[in-house]
Amino acid sequence: MALEVETGAQAGETPRHEAGPDAQPAAERVSGLRSLGQRRLRRRLRSRIGGAIGPYLTSSLTRRILVLNLAGLCALVGGILYLNQFRAGLIDARTQSLLTQGEIIAGAIAASATVETDGLMVDPEQLLQLQAGESISPTDGSRLIDFPINPERVAPVLRRLISPTRTRARIYDPEGILILDSRHLYARGQILRFDLPPPTTEEPGLWDKFWADVKLWFRRGDLPLYEEIGAGNGRAYPEVEAALAGSPASVVRVSPRGELIVSVAVPVQRFRAVLGSLLLSTQGGDIDAIVRAERVGIVRVFLVAATVTMVLSILLAGTIAGPVRRLAAAAERVRRGIKSREEIPQFSERRDEIGHLARALRDMTNALYNRMDAIETFAADVAHELKNPLTSLRSAVETLPLARQPEARERLMEVIQHDVRRLDRLITDISDASRLDAELARTDAEPVDVSALLLGVADLANERANADDARVEVLLHPTRRDHPYRVLGHDSRLGQVINNLIDNARSFSPPGGKVVIQASRTADMVEITVDDEGPGVRPELQDRIFERFYTDRPEAEGFGNNSGLGLSISRQIVEAHRGTISVVNREKKVTGTGETRVEGARFVVRLPAETRG
């Protein structure tokens, strides 16, 4: 059987569950197409995300918001790192810990430094100085040897107490001579292993040297420099000197590498006698490592806060820069003068400054388009109104040389003079109407006493009236003292409105008639009415008579004596003062018939009253 299997394999037979020779290339093609589709999808997502976020990132407003927010965050974190009290608190805690540890160790050392009672301790030098027959008392305290701290006894105690900590301990005798150093304490049977230095000593990098120099430069101003002192000069340390005097002391120094070292010295006392000094000091870099770890934590928090600040700044800038960009683009399209009427984005859902700006720009653009439409319509109306007298004048001038009889020539001359006067009146009214908006926009509104204005205009109209013209009367309804007839506006233009209404009322009133002007005051409005005794205004024409160049005169009145701009100018002035003007008919019931009779037209002008703050 083994031979058959081997032979079948050698013959190249393919098992039934294995794929044919084209299966592997097909799988590779499917995998390649799949990876190609994934790459295209990633590129499409990147392009869409870049297209959505790219305009915000390239916006100067986004960059300013981002830089200002990050600058404030950097200033805050820099102040925390520079003025952080963690290091000072850590040094104080470390000093207290060393003092407590030193007092415990000093007590243990003092307890182990007892003199043995079952042996005699004498000074060998004193024995050499004795003469024949002399002796010394072994109980003479002054002749006992001066080394009450036995290094052989103290070393095991010191090693057990110091080993769990990263603290260096040194013991000095009362003369300041080093007795023990924890760096050179080893347990019995301990195998000493010394690492050989590498063949080539790797020097610290440039950045490490620079940072060490910076730390040393900053700390040298406040802290003394640590120096390693020999074994026989322990009193050179101020804290050791103070401890040998009987009081604990601590000193904070800086190493040549800029690392903090805290040293604490406590006296080793027994029965109030100072037997020596215990000096405990931290390893260089211990405190700096803790402070560094704490600052690394602050930096990590700063990175997270900076990331959140960047995202929020981009989102905030997007809510500002995006709408402003759209508004600027729409305003640019309006400036270029696109044929279609450009609409400014509304942003009606926003109630902030952006929404207010969008609404203001939208209103301004609509007002601009309306002004442009009005100018276009005004130009067309002016051209149409000027063509009529010009056409008549041209016909009369061309016909004048052909007239043979004096009567015909006189009629033609009257037509010419009439058309010239009509042109002069049209040009005057057109000029007045064209500069009205600019004049109202340039001048500041001032308080206007409507009662004095009405009386002055009425007196002037009566003085200039002919014998057949209607007389003008003014009726002022009584009002409270705190509600005078005062409005904010332009007295000359308001006087022009009243004068136009008086001229219009006189033109429709019969000879010897009367024009009545009345004024009344409500809480926030001043109402002025001008009544005539004419035939009134047909209801379908009550709005149209305020249109530019529209006239509806009786047939008996001569053609061309009115330009049709008086009421239009009056409405323009009243609306510029945020008021309204309208016309109604004065009607009176006829007794016995139940019908109403029109007694004349009434023009009503309503203006906002001046409000005193």
C-alpha positions as CSV (number, residue, x, y, z in Angstrom):
1,M,0.0,0.0,0.0
2,A,2.8,2.3,0.8
3,L,4.3,1.7,-2.6
4,E,0.9,2.5,-4.3
5,V,0.6,5.8,-2.5
6,E,4.2,6.7,-3.3
7,T,3.7,5.7,-6.9
8,G,0.5,7.7,-7.2
9,A,2.2,10.7,-5.8
10,Q,5.1,10.3,-8.2
11,A,2.7,10.0,-11.1
12,G,1.2,13.4,-10.3
13,E,-2.2,12.3,-9.3
14,T,-4.3,14.9,-7.7
15,P,-6.6,14.1,-4.8
16,R,-10.2,14.9,-5.1
17,H,-10.3,17.6,-2.4
18,E,-7.4,19.5,-3.9
19,A,-7.8,22.4,-6.3
20,G,-6.7,22.3,-9.9
21,P,-3.7,24.1,-11.4
22,D,-5.6,27.3,-12.1
23,A,-7.0,27.6,-8.5
24,Q,-4.1,29.5,-7.0
25,P,-3.9,32.3,-9.7
26,A,-7.7,32.8,-9.4
27,A,-7.4,33.2,-5.6
28,E,-4.6,35.7,-6.1
29,R,-6.7,37.7,-8.6
30,V,-9.6,37.8,-6.2
31,S,-7.3,38.9,-3.3
32,G,-5.7,41.6,-5.6
33,L,-9.1,42.9,-6.6
34,R,-10.2,43.0,-3.0
35,S,-7.1,44.9,-1.9
36,L,-7.5,47.3,-4.9
37,G,-11.1,48.0,-3.9
38,Q,-10.1,48.6,-0.3
39,R,-7.4,51.1,-1.4
40,R,-9.9,52.9,-3.6
41,L,-12.4,53.1,-0.7
42,R,-9.7,54.5,1.6
43,R,-8.6,57.1,-1.0
44,R,-12.3,58.1,-1.5
45,L,-12.8,58.4,2.3
46,R,-9.6,60.4,2.6
47,S,-10.6,62.7,-0.2
48,R,-14.1,63.3,1.2
49,I,-12.8,63.9,4.7
50,G,-10.1,66.2,3.4
51,G,-12.6,68.0,1.3
52,A,-14.9,68.5,4.3
53,I,-12.2,69.5,6.8
54,G,-9.6,71.0,4.4
55,P,-11.3,74.4,4.0
56,Y,-11.6,74.8,7.8
57,L,-7.9,73.9,8.4
58,T,-6.8,76.3,5.7
59,S,-8.9,79.1,7.0
60,S,-6.9,81.9,8.8
61,L,-9.7,82.2,11.3
62,T,-9.4,78.5,12.2
63,R,-5.6,78.9,12.6
64,R,-6.1,81.9,14.8
65,I,-8.6,80.2,17.1
66,L,-6.4,77.1,17.2
67,V,-3.2,79.0,18.0
68,L,-4.9,81.2,20.7
69,N,-6.5,78.3,22.5
70,L,-3.3,76.3,22.4
71,A,-1.3,79.3,23.5
72,G,-3.5,79.7,26.6
73,L,-3.3,76.0,27.4
74,C,0.5,76.0,27.0
75,A,0.8,79.1,29.2
76,L,-1.4,77.3,31.9
77,V,0.6,74.1,31.7
78,G,3.9,76.0,31.7
79,G,2.9,77.9,34.7
80,I,1.9,74.7,36.5
81,L,5.3,73.0,35.6
82,Y,7.3,76.1,36.6
83,L,5.4,77.1,39.7
84,N,4.6,73.6,40.8
85,Q,4.8,73.1,44.6
86,F,5.0,69.4,44.4
87,R,8.8,69.4,44.4
88,A,9.0,71.6,47.6
89,G,6.4,69.4,49.3
90,L,8.3,66.3,48.2
91,I,11.5,67.7,49.6
92,D,9.9,68.5,52.9
93,A,8.3,65.1,53.2
94,R,11.6,63.4,52.3
95,T,13.4,65.5,54.9
96,Q,10.9,64.5,57.6
97,S,11.1,60.9,56.6
98,L,14.9,61.0,56.8
99,L,14.7,62.6,60.2
100,T,12.4,60.0,61.5
101,Q,14.4,57.2,59.9
102,G,17.6,58.7,61.3
103,E,16.3,58.9,64.8
104,I,15.3,55.2,64.7
105,I,18.6,54.1,63.3
106,A,20.5,56.4,65.7
107,G,18.6,54.9,68.6
108,A,19.4,51.3,67.4
109,I,23.1,52.3,67.0
110,A,23.3,53.8,70.4
111,A,21.8,50.7,71.9
112,S,24.4,48.5,70.2
113,A,27.3,50.7,71.2
114,T,27.4,49.7,74.8
115,V,30.7,48.9,76.5
116,E,31.1,45.2,77.5
117,T,31.0,44.7,81.2
118,D,32.8,41.3,81.3
119,G,36.0,42.7,79.8
120,L,38.5,45.4,80.5
121,M,38.9,48.1,78.0
122,V,42.1,50.1,78.3
123,D,44.1,52.3,76.1
124,P,47.2,50.5,74.8
125,E,49.1,53.8,74.6
126,Q,48.5,54.4,78.3
127,L,50.0,51.0,79.1
128,L,53.2,51.9,77.2
129,Q,53.6,55.1,79.2
130,L,53.4,53.4,82.6
131,Q,56.6,53.1,84.7
132,A,57.6,50.0,86.6
133,G,55.1,49.3,89.4
134,E,52.4,51.7,88.0
135,S,48.9,50.7,87.0
136,I,45.7,52.2,85.8
137,S,42.1,51.6,87.0
138,P,40.0,49.9,84.4
139,T,37.0,51.8,85.7
140,D,38.5,55.2,85.0
141,G,36.1,56.7,82.6
142,S,38.6,59.2,81.3
143,R,41.0,56.4,80.4
144,L,38.5,54.3,78.5
145,I,39.2,54.0,74.8
146,D,37.5,56.7,72.7
147,F,35.6,54.4,70.3
148,P,32.3,53.5,72.0
149,I,30.7,52.8,68.6
150,N,31.9,49.3,67.6
151,P,31.8,49.1,63.8
152,E,31.6,45.4,64.0
153,R,28.4,45.5,66.0
154,V,26.9,48.5,64.3
155,A,27.5,47.3,60.7
156,P,25.0,44.4,60.8
157,V,22.3,46.7,62.4
158,L,22.9,49.5,59.9
159,R,22.9,47.1,57.0
160,R,19.5,45.6,58.0
161,L,18.0,49.0,58.5
162,I,19.3,50.6,55.3
163,S,19.0,47.8,52.8
164,P,15.2,48.2,52.2
165,T,15.7,51.9,51.3
166,R,17.6,53.7,48.7
167,T,19.4,55.8,51.3
168,R,23.0,56.3,51.9
169,A,24.1,56.2,55.6
170,R,27.4,57.4,57.1
171,I,28.4,57.3,60.7
172,Y,31.0,59.8,62.1
173,D,32.7,59.7,65.4
174,P,32.8,62.8,67.7
175,E,35.9,64.0,65.8
176,G,34.1,63.9,62.5
177,I,36.0,60.8,61.3
178,L,34.1,58.4,59.1
179,I,33.5,55.1,60.8
180,L,30.9,53.4,58.5
181,D,29.5,54.0,55.0
182,S,26.6,52.0,53.8
183,R,28.1,51.8,50.4
184,H,30.8,49.5,51.7
185,L,28.6,47.3,54.0
186,Y,28.3,43.6,52.8
187,A,26.7,40.7,54.5
188,R,28.7,37.7,55.6
189,G,29.0,35.2,52.7
190,Q,27.8,37.8,50.2
191,I,29.4,37.4,46.8
192,L,30.7,40.6,45.5
193,R,30.4,41.2,41.8
194,F,31.8,44.2,40.1
195,D,30.8,45.2,36.6
196,L,33.8,46.0,34.4
197,P,33.5,49.3,32.5
198,P,32.8,48.9,28.8
199,P,35.8,49.1,26.4
200,T,34.6,52.4,25.1
201,T,32.9,54.7,27.6
202,E,29.7,56.2,26.0
203,E,29.5,59.8,26.9
204,P,26.2,61.4,27.6
205,G,24.5,63.0,24.6
206,L,24.5,66.6,23.8
207,W,20.9,67.0,25.0
208,D,21.6,65.3,28.3
209,K,24.6,67.6,28.9
210,F,22.5,70.6,27.9
211,W,19.7,69.7,30.2
212,A,22.0,68.9,33.1
213,D,23.7,72.3,32.6
214,V,20.3,74.0,32.6
215,K,19.2,72.3,35.8
216,L,22.5,73.1,37.5
217,W,22.3,76.7,36.4
218,F,18.7,77.1,37.7
219,R,19.4,75.4,41.0
220,R,22.8,76.8,41.8
221,G,21.2,80.1,42.7
222,D,19.2,78.6,45.5
223,L,21.0,75.4,46.6
224,P,24.6,74.7,47.5
225,L,26.7,72.3,45.3
226,Y,27.2,68.8,46.7
227,E,30.8,67.7,47.1
228,E,32.1,64.3,48.3
229,I,34.3,64.9,51.4
230,G,37.0,62.5,52.6
231,A,36.7,60.1,55.5
232,G,38.6,62.4,57.9
233,N,36.7,65.6,57.4
234,G,33.1,65.0,58.3
235,R,32.7,68.2,60.1
236,A,32.9,70.0,56.8
237,Y,29.2,69.1,56.4
238,P,27.2,71.7,58.3
239,E,24.5,69.1,59.2
240,V,27.2,66.8,60.7
241,E,28.6,69.7,62.7
242,A,25.2,70.5,64.1
243,A,24.4,66.8,64.9
244,L,27.7,66.5,66.8
245,A,26.6,69.5,68.7
246,G,23.5,67.6,69.7
247,S,20.8,68.9,67.4
248,P,19.5,67.3,64.1
249,A,19.9,69.3,60.9
250,S,19.1,68.9,57.2
251,V,20.6,70.5,54.0
252,V,19.3,70.3,50.4
253,R,22.1,70.3,47.8
254,V,22.4,70.0,44.1
255,S,24.8,67.5,42.4
256,P,27.2,68.5,39.5
257,R,24.6,66.8,37.3
258,G,21.8,69.1,38.6
259,E,20.2,66.4,40.7
260,L,18.7,67.1,44.1
261,I,20.3,65.5,47.2
262,V,18.7,65.8,50.7
263,S,21.0,65.2,53.6
264,V,19.9,64.8,57.2
265,A,22.2,64.3,60.2
266,V,21.1,63.2,63.7
267,P,23.2,62.7,66.8
268,V,23.9,59.3,68.1
269,Q,23.3,59.7,71.9
270,R,23.4,57.5,74.9
271,F,22.5,59.0,78.3
272,R,22.7,62.5,76.6
273,A,26.2,61.9,75.6
274,V,26.9,62.3,71.9
275,L,28.7,59.2,70.7
276,G,28.7,60.3,67.0
277,S,26.6,61.5,64.1
278,L,24.5,59.6,61.6
279,L,24.3,61.2,58.1
280,L,21.5,60.0,55.9
281,S,21.3,61.3,52.3
282,T,19.2,60.4,49.3
283,Q,20.6,59.1,46.0
284,G,21.1,61.6,43.3
285,G,18.1,61.6,41.0
286,D,15.6,60.0,43.4
287,I,13.5,63.2,43.9
288,D,14.1,64.3,40.3
289,A,12.7,60.9,39.1
290,I,9.5,61.4,41.2
291,V,9.1,65.0,40.0
292,R,9.8,63.9,36.5
293,A,7.2,61.2,36.7
294,E,4.7,63.7,38.0
295,R,5.5,66.2,35.3
296,V,5.2,63.4,32.7
297,G,1.7,62.8,34.0
298,I,1.0,66.6,33.6
299,V,2.4,66.5,30.1
300,R,0.1,63.5,29.2
301,V,-2.9,65.4,30.6
302,F,-1.7,68.4,28.5
303,L,-1.5,66.3,25.4
304,V,-5.0,65.0,25.9
305,A,-6.3,68.5,26.7
306,A,-4.5,69.9,23.7
307,T,-6.1,67.2,21.4
308,V,-9.5,68.0,22.8
309,T,-8.8,71.7,22.4
310,M,-7.7,71.3,18.8
311,V,-10.8,69.3,18.0
312,L,-13.1,71.7,19.7
313,S,-11.3,74.7,18.1
314,I,-11.7,73.2,14.7
315,L,-15.4,72.5,15.4
316,L,-15.9,76.0,16.7
317,A,-14.1,77.5,13.8
318,G,-16.2,75.4,11.5
319,T,-19.4,76.9,12.9
320,I,-17.9,80.3,12.3
321,A,-15.6,80.0,9.3
322,G,-18.0,77.9,7.2
323,P,-21.0,80.3,7.4
324,V,-18.7,83.3,7.0
325,R,-17.1,81.7,3.9
326,R,-20.6,81.0,2.4
327,L,-21.7,84.6,3.2
328,A,-18.5,86.0,1.6
329,A,-18.9,83.9,-1.5
330,A,-22.6,85.0,-1.9
331,A,-21.5,88.6,-1.4
332,E,-18.8,88.2,-4.0
333,R,-21.3,86.8,-6.5
334,V,-23.6,89.8,-5.8
335,R,-20.6,92.1,-6.4
336,R,-19.8,90.5,-9.7
337,G,-23.3,91.2,-10.9
338,I,-24.7,87.8,-11.8
339,K,-27.7,88.0,-14.0
340,S,-30.0,86.1,-11.7
341,R,-30.9,87.5,-8.3
342,E,-28.5,86.0,-5.8
343,E,-29.9,84.9,-2.5
344,I,-27.8,85.3,0.7
345,P,-27.8,82.2,3.0
346,Q,-30.3,82.9,5.7
347,F,-29.1,80.7,8.7
348,S,-32.5,81.3,10.3
349,E,-31.9,78.5,12.8
350,R,-29.0,80.4,14.4
351,R,-29.6,83.0,17.0
352,D,-26.1,84.2,17.4
353,E,-24.0,86.9,15.7
354,I,-23.6,84.8,12.6
355,G,-27.3,84.5,12.2
356,H,-27.7,88.2,12.8
357,L,-25.0,88.9,10.2
358,A,-26.7,86.6,7.7
359,R,-30.0,88.3,8.2
360,A,-28.5,91.7,8.0
361,L,-26.7,90.8,4.7
362,R,-29.8,89.3,3.4
363,D,-31.9,92.4,4.2
364,M,-29.2,94.6,2.8
365,T,-29.0,92.6,-0.4
366,N,-32.8,92.6,-0.8
367,A,-32.8,96.4,-0.2
368,L,-30.0,96.7,-2.8
369,Y,-31.9,94.7,-5.4
370,N,-35.1,96.7,-4.6
371,R,-33.2,99.9,-5.0
372,M,-31.7,98.7,-8.3
373,D,-35.2,97.7,-9.5
374,A,-36.6,101.1,-8.4
375,I,-33.8,102.9,-10.2
376,E,-34.4,100.8,-13.3
377,T,-38.2,101.5,-13.1
378,F,-37.6,105.2,-12.3
379,A,-35.3,105.5,-15.3
380,A,-37.9,103.9,-17.6
381,D,-40.6,106.1,-16.2
382,V,-38.5,109.2,-16.6
383,A,-37.7,108.3,-20.2
384,H,-41.4,107.7,-20.9
385,E,-42.5,110.9,-19.2
386,L,-39.9,113.0,-21.0
387,K,-40.6,111.6,-24.4
388,N,-44.2,112.9,-24.3
389,P,-43.5,116.6,-24.0
390,L,-40.4,116.2,-26.2
391,T,-42.5,114.5,-28.9
392,S,-45.1,117.3,-28.7
393,L,-42.4,119.9,-28.7
394,R,-40.7,118.4,-31.7
395,S,-44.0,118.2,-33.7
396,A,-44.7,121.9,-32.9
397,V,-41.2,123.0,-33.9
398,E,-41.4,121.1,-37.1
399,T,-44.9,122.4,-37.9
400,L,-44.1,126.0,-37.0
401,P,-42.3,126.9,-40.3
402,L,-45.3,125.5,-42.3
403,A,-47.9,127.6,-40.5
404,R,-48.9,130.5,-42.7
405,Q,-51.6,132.2,-40.6
406,P,-50.8,134.1,-37.4
407,E,-53.4,132.3,-35.4
408,A,-51.8,128.9,-36.1
409,R,-48.4,130.2,-35.3
410,E,-49.6,131.6,-32.0
411,R,-51.2,128.2,-31.1
412,L,-48.0,126.4,-31.9
413,M,-46.0,128.9,-29.8
414,E,-48.4,128.3,-26.8
415,V,-47.9,124.5,-27.3
416,I,-44.1,125.0,-27.3
417,Q,-44.1,127.2,-24.2
418,H,-46.5,124.7,-22.4
419,D,-44.2,121.8,-23.2
420,V,-41.1,123.7,-22.1
421,R,-42.8,124.5,-18.8
422,R,-43.8,120.9,-18.4
423,L,-40.3,119.7,-19.1
424,D,-38.9,122.2,-16.6
425,R,-41.4,121.0,-14.0
426,L,-40.7,117.3,-14.7
427,I,-36.9,117.8,-14.5
428,T,-37.3,119.7,-11.2
429,D,-39.5,117.0,-9.6
430,I,-37.3,114.2,-11.0
431,S,-34.1,115.8,-9.6
432,D,-35.9,116.2,-6.2
433,A,-37.0,112.6,-6.2
434,S,-33.6,111.2,-7.3
435,R,-31.7,112.9,-4.5
436,L,-34.3,112.4,-1.8
437,D,-33.0,109.1,-0.5
438,A,-29.4,110.2,-0.4
439,E,-30.3,113.4,1.4
440,L,-32.4,111.5,4.0
441,A,-29.6,109.0,4.6
442,R,-26.9,111.7,5.0
443,T,-28.7,114.0,7.4
444,D,-29.4,113.1,11.1
445,A,-32.9,113.0,12.4
446,E,-33.8,115.7,14.9
447,P,-36.9,116.3,17.1
448,V,-39.6,118.1,15.1
449,D,-42.5,119.9,16.6
450,V,-45.4,118.9,14.3
451,S,-47.9,121.5,15.7
452,A,-45.5,124.4,14.9
453,L,-44.7,122.8,11.5
454,L,-48.4,122.5,10.5
455,L,-49.1,126.1,11.6
456,G,-46.1,127.5,9.7
457,V,-46.9,125.5,6.4
458,A,-50.6,126.5,6.6
459,D,-49.8,130.2,7.1
460,L,-47.4,130.2,4.2
461,A,-49.9,128.4,1.9
462,N,-52.6,131.0,2.8
463,E,-50.2,133.8,2.0
464,R,-49.3,132.4,-1.4
465,A,-52.9,131.5,-2.3
466,N,-54.9,133.1,-5.0
467,A,-58.4,134.5,-4.5
468,D,-60.1,131.3,-5.7
469,D,-57.9,128.9,-3.9
470,A,-59.2,127.0,-0.8
471,R,-58.3,128.3,2.6
472,V,-56.2,126.1,4.9
473,E,-57.2,125.6,8.5
474,V,-55.3,123.8,11.3
475,L,-57.0,122.0,14.2
476,L,-54.9,120.6,17.0
477,H,-56.6,118.2,19.3
478,P,-55.6,118.7,22.9
479,T,-53.0,116.3,24.3
480,R,-51.3,115.7,27.6
481,R,-48.2,117.6,28.5
482,D,-46.1,114.4,28.5
483,H,-47.4,113.6,25.0
484,P,-46.4,116.5,22.7
485,Y,-46.6,116.6,19.0
486,R,-43.0,115.7,18.5
487,V,-41.4,113.2,16.0
488,L,-37.8,112.4,15.0
489,G,-37.2,113.4,11.4
490,H,-36.3,116.2,9.0
491,D,-38.5,119.3,9.3
492,S,-37.9,120.5,5.7
493,R,-39.0,117.2,4.2
494,L,-42.0,116.8,6.5
495,G,-43.0,120.3,5.5
496,Q,-42.7,119.2,1.9
497,V,-45.1,116.4,2.5
498,I,-47.7,118.7,4.1
499,N,-47.2,121.2,1.3
500,N,-47.8,118.5,-1.4
501,L,-50.9,117.3,0.3
502,I,-52.2,120.9,0.6
503,D,-51.5,121.5,-3.2
504,N,-53.2,118.3,-4.0
505,A,-56.3,119.1,-1.8
506,R,-56.6,122.6,-3.3
507,S,-56.4,121.2,-6.9
508,F,-59.5,119.1,-6.2
509,S,-61.4,121.5,-3.9
510,P,-63.9,124.0,-5.5
511,P,-63.1,127.7,-5.6
512,G,-63.6,129.2,-2.1
513,G,-63.5,125.9,-0.5
514,K,-61.6,124.8,2.6
515,V,-58.8,122.4,3.4
516,V,-58.7,121.2,7.0
517,I,-55.5,119.9,8.6
518,Q,-55.9,118.0,11.9
519,A,-53.4,116.5,14.3
520,S,-53.9,114.0,17.1
521,R,-51.6,112.1,19.4
522,T,-51.8,108.5,20.6
523,A,-49.4,106.7,23.0
524,D,-46.7,106.1,20.3
525,M,-48.0,107.8,17.1
526,V,-48.7,111.2,15.7
527,E,-51.5,111.3,13.2
528,I,-52.0,114.1,10.6
529,T,-55.0,114.3,8.4
530,V,-55.6,116.6,5.4
531,D,-59.3,116.9,4.3
532,D,-60.5,118.4,1.0
533,E,-63.9,119.1,-0.5
534,G,-63.3,117.4,-3.8
535,P,-65.0,114.4,-5.4
536,G,-62.9,111.9,-3.5
537,V,-60.8,109.0,-4.8
538,R,-62.3,105.9,-6.4
539,P,-61.6,102.8,-4.3
540,E,-59.6,101.1,-7.0
541,L,-57.3,104.1,-7.3
542,Q,-56.6,104.7,-3.6
543,D,-53.3,102.8,-3.8
544,R,-52.3,103.7,-7.4
545,I,-52.3,107.4,-6.9
546,F,-49.1,107.1,-4.9
547,E,-47.3,105.5,-7.9
548,R,-44.7,107.5,-9.7
549,F,-45.9,109.7,-12.6
550,Y,-49.6,108.7,-12.1
551,T,-52.2,111.4,-12.4
552,D,-56.0,111.3,-12.2
553,R,-57.2,114.8,-12.9
554,P,-60.6,116.1,-14.1
555,E,-61.0,116.8,-17.8
556,A,-61.6,120.4,-17.2
557,E,-58.1,120.8,-15.7
558,G,-55.4,121.3,-18.3
559,F,-53.2,118.4,-19.4
560,G,-49.6,118.4,-18.2
561,N,-50.0,120.8,-15.3
562,N,-48.9,118.1,-12.8
563,S,-45.9,115.8,-13.0
564,G,-47.5,113.0,-11.0
565,L,-44.5,112.9,-8.6
566,G,-46.0,114.9,-5.6
567,L,-47.8,112.0,-3.9
568,S,-45.0,109.6,-4.8
569,I,-42.4,111.8,-3.2
570,S,-44.6,112.3,-0.1
571,R,-44.9,108.5,0.4
572,Q,-41.2,108.1,-0.1
573,I,-40.5,110.7,2.6
574,V,-43.1,109.3,5.1
575,E,-41.7,105.8,4.7
576,A,-38.2,107.1,5.3
577,H,-39.5,108.4,8.6
578,R,-40.9,104.8,9.4
579,G,-44.4,106.1,8.9
580,T,-47.4,105.4,6.6
581,I,-49.6,107.4,4.3
582,S,-53.0,106.4,3.0
583,V,-56.2,108.0,1.6
584,V,-59.8,107.4,2.4
585,N,-63.1,109.1,1.4
586,R,-65.0,111.2,3.8
587,E,-68.6,110.0,3.6
588,K,-71.9,111.3,5.1
589,K,-75.3,109.7,5.3
590,V,-78.1,111.6,3.5
591,T,-81.0,112.0,5.7
592,G,-84.2,110.4,4.6
593,T,-82.6,108.2,1.9
594,G,-80.1,106.0,3.9
595,E,-77.5,106.6,1.2
596,T,-74.0,108.0,1.8
597,R,-72.4,110.9,0.0
598,V,-68.7,111.5,-0.5
599,E,-67.8,114.9,0.9
600,G,-64.1,114.7,-0.1
601,A,-60.9,112.8,0.3
602,R,-58.8,112.5,3.5
603,F,-55.1,111.8,3.4
604,V,-53.8,110.2,6.7
605,V,-50.1,110.4,7.7
606,R,-49.0,108.4,10.7
607,L,-45.5,109.0,12.2
608,P,-43.8,107.4,15.2
609,A,-43.8,109.8,18.1
610,E,-40.6,110.7,19.9
611,T,-40.1,108.6,23.0
612,R,-38.2,110.2,25.8
613,G,-35.7,108.0,27.6
